[in-house]
Every structure is written in structure tokens, then in C-alpha cells.
């Protein structure tokens, strides 16, 4: 499994590639996506957990990896992530099970790496 550091490095490299081609609307969308997860009325931790639910239901493994790591970085506990994944499972149904497994695998790897 790809480490969180490897995933972040790959994501940064791909974002740099995209920005090399991006027009103004695409640049604005990327900025909006970044800014949406910053602290506001809802704290960043809550927003990352919401992103994790959406990513799990939409079955985006790259997004799941990102939101698990960001949620932990923002202060989410393993218990909060587990409860969040339970909500994702209820919403997404059985088709989300492999992605819930993946999220727990990522959570475990991050916890093991300290």
C-alpha cells in the first residue's frame, strides 16, 4: 500500500502538472476546493470527515486516502473516523464496503507510522 507521504508527493506532482495546463476557471476551482476545507463555521476536522463520507460513497480511493490523512492531521481521532465511515456505509450501501476497508487500511497504516 502506498504510504501517506508517497500519496501526498504523487498528489503534489499531479497538481503541478495540472496547473501547468490549467486555465483561469480550473485554477479558481482548485483554489475553491482547497479553501472549502479550511476552518470556518465548521472546523477543518469536521469538513475533512464530511469529505471522507462523500469520497467513500463516491468510491474515490485517492480522495479517501487524502481525507483520512487530512482528518488525522486536523485532529480527528480513530474513533471519529470509524464513526464517519459507518455513516458512509449506511449512505453508500454494500458497494462502499471495499472502500471502507481501504479507509481503515489507510487509518491503520498512518497509526502504525506514528
C-alpha positions in Angstrom: 0.0 0.0 0.0 1.2 3.5 -0.8 2.3 5.5 2.2 0.7 8.8 3.1 3.9 10.6 2.2 4.1 8.8 -1.2 0.4 9.7 -1.8 1.0 13.3 -0.9 4.0 13.5 -3.1 2.2 12.0 -6.0 -0.8 14.3 -5.5 1.5 17.4 -5.4 3.3 16.3 -8.6 0.0 15.7 -10.4 -1.4 19.1 -9.2 1.7 20.8 -10.5 1.2 19.1 -13.9 -2.5 20.2 -14.0 -1.6 23.8 -13.1 0.9 23.8 -15.9 -2.1 23.4 -18.3 -4.9 25.0 -16.3 -6.9 27.9 -17.4 -8.3 30.5 -15.0 -11.6 28.7 -14.3 -9.7 25.5 -13.4 -7.3 27.4 -11.2 -10.2 29.0 -9.4 -11.9 25.6 -8.9 -8.7 24.2 -7.4 -8.5 27.2 -5.1 -12.1 26.9 -4.1 -11.6 23.2 -3.3 -8.7 24.0 -1.1 -10.4 26.9 0.7 -13.6 25.0 1.3 -11.8 22.7 3.8 -10.3 25.5 5.9 -11.7 26.4 9.3 -15.0 28.4 9.0 -18.3 27.9 10.8 -17.4 24.2 10.7 -13.9 23.3 11.8 -11.5 21.8 9.3 -11.7 18.4 11.1 -15.5 18.2 10.5 -15.1 19.3 6.9 -12.5 16.6 6.3 -14.8 14.0 7.8 -17.6 15.2 5.5 -15.1 14.9 2.6 -14.4 11.3 3.8 -18.1 10.4 3.7 -18.5 11.8 0.2 -15.3 10.2 -1.1 -16.3 6.8 0.3 -19.8 7.0 -1.1 -18.4 8.2 -4.5 -15.8 5.4 -4.3 -12.7 7.6 -4.9 -9.7 5.8 -3.3 -7.3 8.7 -3.9 -9.8 11.0 -2.2 -10.3 8.6 0.7 -6.6 8.5 1.3 -6.4 12.3 1.2 -9.3 12.9 3.6 -8.2 10.2 6.1 -4.8 11.8 6.3 -6.1 15.3 6.4 -8.7 14.5 9.1 -6.0 13.0 11.3 -3.7 16.0 10.6 -6.6 18.3 11.6 -7.0 16.3 14.9 -9.6 13.7 14.2 -9.4 10.5 16.3 -9.6 7.0 15.0 -12.9 6.7 16.7 -14.3 9.7 14.9 -13.0 8.3 11.6 -14.6 4.9 12.3 -17.9 6.6 13.1 -17.7 8.6 9.9 -17.0 5.5 7.9 -20.1 3.9 9.5 -22.2 6.8 8.2 -20.6 6.4 4.7 -21.5 2.8 4.8 -25.1 3.5 5.6 -25.4 6.1 2.9 -23.3 4.1 0.3 -24.6 0.6 1.0 -22.7 -2.6 0.3 -20.9 -1.3 -2.8 -19.0 1.0 -0.4 -17.6 -1.9 1.7 -14.3 -2.2 -0.3 -13.7 1.5 0.1 -14.5 1.4 3.8 -11.9 -1.4 4.1 -9.4 0.7 2.2 -10.1 3.7 4.5 -9.4 1.5 7.6 -6.3 0.2 6.0 -5.1 3.7 5.4 -6.0 4.7 9.0 -4.1 1.7 10.4 -1.0 2.5 8.3 -1.0 6.1 9.5 -1.4 5.0 13.1 1.4 2.4 12.7 3.8 5.0 11.2 3.4 7.2 14.2 
